[in-house]
Amino acid sequence: MGKPVVYGADYSVYVRIVRLVLAEKGIDYALVPVDVFATDGIPAWYFEHHPFGRIPAFEHDGFRLFETSAIARYIDEAFDGPSFQPKDPRGRATTNQILGMLDAYAYKSMVWDVAVERLEKEAPDEALIASGLSQASKALQTLSSLKAPGPWLLGDQLTLADFYAAPIMGYFVKVAEGQSLLAEFPEIQAWWERISARSSFVRTEKTE
């Protein structure tokens, strides 16, 4: 099989999720830069890969995919290496529930409403940050309640849930409010310390 191609930017949470799965599977890949915030706009050619102009998109031996969850599951199932989806139906369902929860309720609040607002704005919207922290607290509380005993979110097995949560948390703890809130959930903080120390996470850190 040929080398897979990931289209996107190294600053993207969702691009990083795909890159983490590839790294953990030991798969060599090419990263084709696509900056959706570029001054000139999204390149016209990219809409052939993602009709909505979002990142990432993925291609492997002529097979194209968009949507991070679909890409991550394909990589996990199409390539040799460790499996990152539980075999039992309940474990798999919990993994998918965590992915959906992070998508719907954690990503925007933790990354955009808190981290980006605090880091990137000259005059941050404090009301937006406060609202984001409230939602983030609920997301962390939910994640803590869903976490199984063991080093990872589903217990002893690394899963796609870990790779989804890690880049989101990586942005969140760039700001003091994120660090303080995470400290209120010691099991999740301990998980974060473990996942952020993995070589795959270190290697996929955005370079300046």
CORMO-V353721 format. One line per field, one symbol per residue. phi: phi as a letter, one per 40 degrees, with the letter a starting at -180 (. if undefined). Layout:
BEGIN
phi=???
END
This chain:
BEGIN
phi=.cccbbbibcccdcccdccccccccgbcabbccbbcbcdcgcddcccccacbgbbcbaaafgcbbbgdccccccdcccbchccbbdccdcccccdcccdcccdcbbdccccccbccdccbccbdccccccccccccccccccccccccchcbcbhcbcbdcccccccccdcdccbcccccccccbdcccccccccccccccccccccc
END
